[in-house]
C-alpha cells in the first residue's frame, strides 16, 4: 500500500518539474514564443491549485479509493496524450488534465495515510511521502534532460505511462476498500457552488502571481481584485451551504489555522532558494550552468535524505516539538544566508542551505502529521487538500513576492545583468526577509498550540 501511495506522490511531483527543462525544445518544435510555451507548466500548476480542495472533499463523499484510482488512471492517460500531442494547445489541454489527475493523487495520498496507517507510525509514513515528493522534484530536471537528449521531448511525458500503470496496479490491489455509503438521507452533498467559487478565486490569484514574468501591471491588479471578491463570495456561500466544502468552523480551530498559515509561509521561503540561488551562484560566484544545477540539486537531495528519518523522529518526540525544531533550523539557516560573505564561496552558500532544507523536511513531516493525525474520517480528503493547497499557494506567492524583494534589494534594472556585489546584497536582504517570515511561523506555532489548549475540541 505504501509503495502505491509513494509512487502516486512521486509521479505528481515529477510532473511539476520534468517539463521545465523541455520548454526551449518545445518552443522550437512548435515554433511558439515563450509566453505561449510556458502554459505547458502553468496549466499543470493551475489545475492542481484550483481543484485540489474540491477533489479532496469529493473523495470524502464518494470514496477515496475509487477516486484515487480514477485520478491515477486520468494522470496516466493524460500523460500518454501529452506524449502524442500534435499541436501545442492540445499538449497544454492534456497537461491540464494531467494536473487534475495529479491533484487527486496529492490530496488523497495523504488522506489515506491518516486512514490506513497506525497513529504511532503516521510520522514515518508522512516522512516517506515527503521523501518521494522531494525525489520527484529533484529528479525532474536531470531525468528530463536525459530523456530529451536520448529519446526526444515526447519521452518527458510518456515515461509516466508505465509508472502510472504500476501505481494503478498497486493501489487497486492494496488500498483498503471504501466504506459503504451512508443512507441517502444522511449522506453529505458535494458543494458545487463553493467548489466553483474557490476554483475561480484560486485561478485568479495564481494567474495574478505568475503572469507578467515578474512585472506587476494592471492585469495583475485586476486579477488580485477578482480573487479578493471571490474570497468574499466563497465565505458567504459556505456560511449558507447545507454541506459546505470547507466548514467555516474549521478556521476557528487555532491549531489547524496555524498549521495552514505556517505551511504557506515556509513554502514561500523555500521558493526563495530557487529564485535567488541561480543568480547568486552564477552572477556572484561565477559558476557555469552545469555547476549551478549541481549545487541547486543539493537542496532537494537533502530533503529526500531527511524525510524518512524526520518521520521517525516525529513519531518518537511528537509533532509539535519537531515543528518548532524544524522552524528554528530554517530561521538559523536563513539568518546565516543573510550574513554570509561572498568570500566563502560555494561552501558558504551550501552549508546554510543544507540547514534550511533539513529544517524544512522536519517541519513538513511534523506539520503534516499534526494536521492529519486527528482529522475526522469524513474530512480527511478535504483537509489534505487544504494542506497541499497552502503549500502550493506559498510556492506561487514566493516566486512572485520573494522574486520582487530580490529585484528591489539588488537595486538593478535587470537582475540577470546586475553586478556581483548587487546580487550578493540582494540575496542577503531576501534571506533576512525570509528569516522574519520563519520567525512569524514560529510565533504561529506557539500561539496556535496555546490557543488550542485553552479551547479543546474545536476541530
N, C-alpha and C positions, 0 to 999 in steps of 0.2 A: 504493500500500500504506500509506504513512504517513498519507494522508488518511483512509483507512478506520480505522486504529488511533487516529488523533486524534479522529475522531468518536465512536468507541467510548468513549474516555476522557471526552470532553465530556459524552456522554449519561449515563454512570454518575454523574458528579459533579453534573450538573444535577438528576438525580433526588433527590439528597440534600438540596438546598437549595430547590428550587422549591416544594415542598409546604408549607413552614413558613409562608409568608405567607398561605396559604389556610385555616389552622386556624380562625380566628374565623368565617369564612364557612361552613366545613363544620360547625362546631358549631351554627350557626344553622339550616343546611339540614336536618341530620339530627336536630335537637333533642336533642343529646347533650352531656354535660358535658365539660370539657377533659380529664379523666382518661381518657376513652374516645377522644376525637378525637386525642390525642397519639400513639395507637398507629398512626396513619397514617404518622407519621415513624419511630416506634420499630420497627415491623415491617420496614421497609426496611433500617434500620441493623442490626437483629439478624440478618436474613437474610444480609447481606453479611459481617458479623463471624463468624458461626458456620460458614459453608461455604467461605470464600474459600481456605483452605489445601487443603481436600479437592478442590475443583474444579480447583485448580492442578495437583494430583497426578494427577487423572483425565485432564487434558489431556496430561500427560507419557506416560500409558499408552495411551490410545485415539487420540490425535492432537489437537494443539492447534487445527488449522484447523477440523475438523468440530465440535469442542466450542465454539469461539468463534462459529461460525455459528449453532449451536443456542442459545447464550446471547443473541446479538443478536435472534434470532427470538423467544425467550421474553420478553425485555425489551419488544420491540415489541408482541407480542400482549397481554402483561400491562398495558401502557400503555393499549391500546385497551379492555381490560376495566375498568381503573380509571376511564376516562373515561365508561363506560356503566353503572357500578355503581349499582343501585337502592337498596342499603342500605349502612350504614356498615361492617358486618362483612364484606360481600363486597368492599368497597373495601379494607379492611385486608388481607384474604387476597390480593387482587390485588397490593397493594403488596409483600407478602412474596414473591410470585412474581417481581415486578419486581426486587426486591433480589437474588434468586437469579440472574437473568439479569445484573444489574449486577456481581455477584461474579465470574462467569465473564469478563465483559468486562474488569474491572480486573486480574484475575490473569493472564490470557493475553495482554493487550495488551503488558505489559512483557516477558513471556517471548518474544514474537515479535520485539521489538527486539533482544534478545540473540541471537536465531537468524538474523534476516534482514538486520540492518544491519551493515556492516563495523565492526570493532572501533574503528577510528580515528574513527568518527563516532557511536559509541554515546552519548557525552555530549550531542551536538546533538539526537539523537533523544529521549533522556530529557528534555532541556530542553523540547522541543516538547510532549511528553506532559504535563509539569508545567505548562506554559502553558495547555494545554487544560483540565486539571483546575481550575486557578485561575479560568479564564474561566467554566467551568461553575458553580463555587461563587459567583463574584461576580455572574453573570448571573441566577441563580435568583430571588432576591428581587425584583429590578426587573422581570424578564420576567414573573414570576408576578403581580405587581401589575397590569401592563398587561393580561395575559390575563384575569384575574378581572374587571376593570372593563369590558373590552370584549366578552368572549365568555362569561363565567361560569366557575365552578370546574372544569367538565369539561375546559376547554381546557388546564388545568395539566398534564394527563396526555396528552391527545390530540395535543399539539404534538410529543410524542416519536415518534408513528407515522410520519410522512413522513421524519423524520430517521433513525429506525431502519431503514426500508426502504432509504434511501440508503446507510447504513452496511453493511447486508447485501449490497447490490449491489457496493460497492467491495471488501469483504472477500472475497466469492465470486470476483470477477474477478482480484484481485491478490495475495492471500495465497499464499505457497508451499505446495505440496501436502505433506500429511503423509508422513512416512517409512513405508515398508512395515512392517507389524507383524512383530515377531520371531517365530521358531518358538514354538509353544506351550510347549515345554519350557523355553525361556529367557525367556519373557515375564514382566514384572513383574506381580504381582497387586495389586488395589486393596485397601487395608487398611480393611475395613468397620468393624471394631471400633474401631480407632484414630480413624477419622473421626467415628464416632458419639460416642465419649468426648470428643473435642476440641470437637465442636459443642455438646454439653451443658455442658461446662465453660465455654466462652466465653459461651454464653447466660446461664448463672448469673452470671458476672462482670458482663456487660453490664447485666443487669437489676439487680444489686446497685448498680451505679454510677448508674443512671438512674431507678429507681423512688423514690418518696417526694418528688420535686420538691425536692431539696436537703436533705431531712431524713433522717438516718440512724437507722433504727429496727431492731426485732428482725428484720423480714423481710429487710432488707439484710444483717444479720449472718448469718442462716441461709444466704442465697444465697452469701455470701463463703465460708462453711464448705463448702458444696457445691462451689464452684469449687475450693477447696483440695484437697478429697477427689478431685475429678475430675482435677486435675493429677497426683496420686499414681497413680491408676489408669491414666491415659494413659501416664505414663512406664513403668510396669510392663508395660503391654500392648505398647508399642513395643519394649521390650527383648526380648520374646518373639516378636514378629511376624517371619515369614519375609520379607515385603516391607513394611516399616513405612512409614506415611505420612510421618513425619519420622524420619530415622535419628538415633539418639542421638549418633552420632559427629559430627553436624553442629555440635552445641553445643561440641564440643572444638576447633572452628575459631575461634581468638580474633578474627580479623578479622570473620567473619560474625556472631558473637555480639555483638561491639561495635557493628556496624552496626545490628543489630536493636534493641539497647538504646538507642542514640543516637536512632534514629527515634522510639521511644516517648517518650523524654524531650523531644525537640524538639517533637513534636506536642502533648504536654501543655502546653508553654509557649505554643504558638500558640493553643491553645484559651483560654488566659488572656486574650488580647487580645479575644476575642469575649465572654467572660464579664464582664470588668471594664469594657471600653470603653464600652458603653451607659450604665452607671451613672455613670461618671466624667464623660462628656460631657453627660449630662442633669442630674444632681444637682449636680455641682461647677461645671461650666462653663455650665450653664443653657441648653443648646441644645434646640431643639424637635425633634420626632421626625424630620422630613424632613432636617434638618441632621445629626442623629445618623447616620441611614442613609447620607448622603452621605460623612461622614467615615469611617465604618466600611468603605465600599466602596473606600477608598484602599488598604487592605492587599491584598486580592485583586488589585486593579488593578496594584499594584507587582509582585506575584508573577507576574502574567501577562506584564508587560513585561520582567521579568528572566529568565524561564525560558529562552528561546532563546539570548540572549547568554551566560547562565551555562553552557549546554551547550557552546557553542563554546570558552569559557574552560577548561572541564574537559578537553575534548579536547586543548587546547594545553598546559596546565600540569599536568595529572594530577589524578586524583580525590582522592588523599589531601590534597594541598596545598590544594585548593579546599574540601574538607570542613573543614579547620582554619580557613581564612579565613572560611567561612560561619558556623561556630560562634562565632568571635571577634567577628564583626559582631553576631550575636544577643546575645552576652554584653554587648557595649558598649551596644547599644540598650536592653537590659533594665536595665542599670545607670543609664543616663540617665533612663529612665522612673521609676526608684526614687528619684531625687533631684530631678526636675523640679518646680519650684514652680508652683502653680496660677495664679500671676500671669502666666505666659507664655501662658496660654490655649490655643487650638486649635493654633497652630504649635508650642508646647512639647510637645504630645502627639504631633502628626503626625510631626515630624522624627525622634524616636527610633523611632516605629512603622515608618517607611519603612526605617530601618536594620535593624530586626529582621526585617521581611518580606523585604527583599532578601537578607539573610543566610540566611533560611530557604530561599528559592528556590535559592540557590547550594548550600547544604548538601544539599537534597533531590536535586538533579540529580547532584551528586558522589557522594553515598552510594548512590543507585540504580545509578549507573554502576559503582561499585566492586563492588557485590554481584553485578550481573547479567553483568558482562564475563567472568568466569572460571568461571561455573557450568557443570557438565557438562550436555550437551544433554538427558539424560534426567531432570534435576532442575530445569529452568528454571521449569516451571509451579509446582511446589510452593514453590520459593524465592521467586518473585514473589508468591505467595500469602502467604508468611510476612512479606515486606516490607510488603505492603499491610495485613496484619493488625496488625503492630507500629504502623503509623500510626493505624489505627482505634482500637486499644486506648489509644494516647496521647490521642486526641481524647476518647474516652469517659471516661478517667481524669481528664483535665484539666478537663472540665466539672464533675465532682464534687469532686475534690480542690482544684483552684485556686479553685473557687467557695466551698468551705468555708474556705480560707485567707483569701479576700477578706472573707467574712462575719465571721470571727473577728477579723481585723485592723481591720475597721471598728468593732468593739465596739458594734454596734447590733442590736436585736432583729429589725429588718427593714431590709435594705439599701435597699429601694425607698423608704423614708421617712427614711433616715438624713440627717444634716446634711451640707452640702457638705464641711466640713473632715473629718468622719469618713470619707466616701467617698474623699477625696483621700489620707488616711492609709492606708486600706485598699489603695488602688491602689499606693502606694509600697512597702508591705510585700510585697504579692503579687508585684510585679516584682523585688523583691530576692530572694525565693524562686526566681523564675523564673531570675534570673541565676545562682544557686547550681546549679540543675539543668543549665544550659548549661555551667558550669564542669565539672561531673561528666561531661557528654557529651564535653567536650574531653579530659578525662583518659582516658576510654574510647577515644577515637580514637587518642591517642598510645600508650596501653598495648596496645590491640589490634594496632596496627602493629608495636610492638616484639616482642610475643609471636609474631606471625605470622612475623617474620623469623627468630626463633630456632627455630621449628618449621615449616619449609616443607613444603608438600604435604599439609597437614591437611585441605583441602577435598576 
